[in-house]
Amino acid sequence: MKSFLSRFAIALLVTSIAGVSAFAKTTKQSVKFNTNIKVNGTVVNKGVYDLKFDEETGELSIVKNDKVIARATATSAKRDRKARTLEVKSTGSGDDVQLISIAFSGSDRDVVVNGAQATR
């Protein structure tokens, strides 16, 4: 009986851990910025970066070589159709190009950057 309870407790623990990790979803994709771009005031120099969006926390991170270059809060908004490729939307020109939203390849949601100040 004691052995059965021990196995049951372990099975319950493993199931609960797997259930929690299933809810946390981070999407990641590489992007090449051809010009410098601002993420809520933080300048991200042109180059290749990883975009990471944590749906649970609503945080968008711009990462290069495992170093976070910029962070911003973002929301997820439903799209009319799935994105065929990574779509980056920005506004402005010259030295004042600002990131508005991204859509990860295959996603039916836009990640829209909120107006909060990004942190470095």
Legacy VTK file of the C-alpha trace (Angstrom):
# vtk DataFile Version 3.0
C-alpha trace
ASCII
DATASET POLYDATA
POINTS 120 float
0.000 0.000 0.000
2.825 2.394 0.867
4.521 1.691 -2.477
1.286 2.395 -4.356
0.829 5.749 -2.585
4.414 6.723 -3.332
3.982 5.949 -7.036
0.657 7.770 -7.109
2.204 10.867 -5.476
5.094 10.873 -7.964
2.709 10.471 -10.912
0.580 13.331 -9.611
3.637 15.557 -9.209
4.902 14.820 -12.745
1.448 15.469 -14.206
1.068 18.782 -12.397
4.528 19.982 -13.510
3.790 19.023 -17.123
0.467 20.858 -16.936
2.071 24.075 -15.719
4.766 24.050 -18.401
2.151 23.480 -21.107
0.573 26.855 -20.317
3.806 28.857 -20.518
4.526 29.549 -24.187
7.468 31.472 -25.536
7.736 32.063 -29.269
11.154 32.751 -30.784
12.271 33.666 -34.290
15.282 35.380 -35.867
14.955 38.702 -37.667
17.313 40.941 -39.617
16.743 44.659 -39.117
18.080 46.537 -42.167
18.055 49.846 -40.293
18.263 50.923 -36.674
14.871 50.600 -35.003
13.503 51.887 -31.705
11.601 49.659 -29.331
9.762 52.178 -27.141
12.764 54.479 -27.035
15.552 51.870 -26.923
17.603 51.931 -30.125
18.289 48.491 -31.589
21.092 48.757 -34.150
20.656 47.146 -37.550
21.639 43.493 -37.613
20.379 39.989 -36.847
18.490 39.386 -33.590
16.224 36.851 -31.939
12.720 38.018 -31.122
11.194 36.269 -28.113
7.635 36.728 -26.931
6.504 35.242 -23.624
2.718 34.976 -23.786
2.402 34.425 -20.039
4.196 37.646 -19.039
3.417 39.668 -22.177
7.104 40.463 -22.623
8.790 40.922 -25.989
12.588 40.632 -25.885
15.114 41.546 -28.558
18.146 39.303 -28.021
21.602 39.108 -29.598
24.178 36.493 -28.579
22.071 35.533 -25.524
22.102 39.168 -24.320
18.814 41.061 -24.033
19.149 44.291 -26.003
15.613 45.596 -25.361
12.434 44.519 -23.578
8.921 45.807 -23.965
5.487 44.816 -22.820
3.252 43.687 -25.637
-0.197 42.313 -26.247
-1.405 39.663 -28.606
-4.113 40.542 -31.133
-6.014 38.216 -33.490
-5.104 38.437 -37.220
-7.366 37.850 -40.207
-5.015 35.153 -41.494
-1.859 33.329 -40.474
1.431 35.030 -41.277
3.310 33.187 -44.021
6.644 34.642 -42.897
7.848 36.794 -40.023
6.136 40.171 -40.449
7.621 43.270 -38.816
5.602 46.489 -38.808
7.221 49.814 -38.031
6.510 53.495 -38.401
8.694 56.525 -39.076
11.746 57.062 -41.234
15.431 57.912 -41.008
16.660 57.825 -37.427
13.132 57.619 -36.038
11.860 54.160 -37.059
9.807 52.571 -34.273
8.675 48.958 -33.904
4.882 48.677 -33.861
4.205 44.940 -34.083
5.443 41.572 -35.242
3.720 38.419 -36.440
5.667 35.205 -36.104
5.689 32.904 -39.124
2.620 30.632 -39.029
0.923 32.611 -36.254
-2.634 33.926 -36.401
-1.782 36.621 -33.831
0.078 39.953 -33.948
2.374 40.885 -31.073
1.693 44.604 -30.591
4.234 46.649 -28.628
2.608 48.611 -25.807
3.419 52.252 -25.135
5.437 51.488 -21.975
9.114 52.423 -21.999
11.386 49.561 -23.016
14.290 48.642 -20.744
17.799 47.723 -21.733
LINES 1 121
120 0 1 2 3 4 5 6 7 8 9 10 11 12 13 14 15 16 17 18 19 20 21 22 23 24 25 26 27 28 29 30 31 32 33 34 35 36 37 38 39 40 41 42 43 44 45 46 47 48 49 50 51 52 53 54 55 56 57 58 59 60 61 62 63 64 65 66 67 68 69 70 71 72 73 74 75 76 77 78 79 80 81 82 83 84 85 86 87 88 89 90 91 92 93 94 95 96 97 98 99 100 101 102 103 104 105 106 107 108 109 110 111 112 113 114 115 116 117 118 119
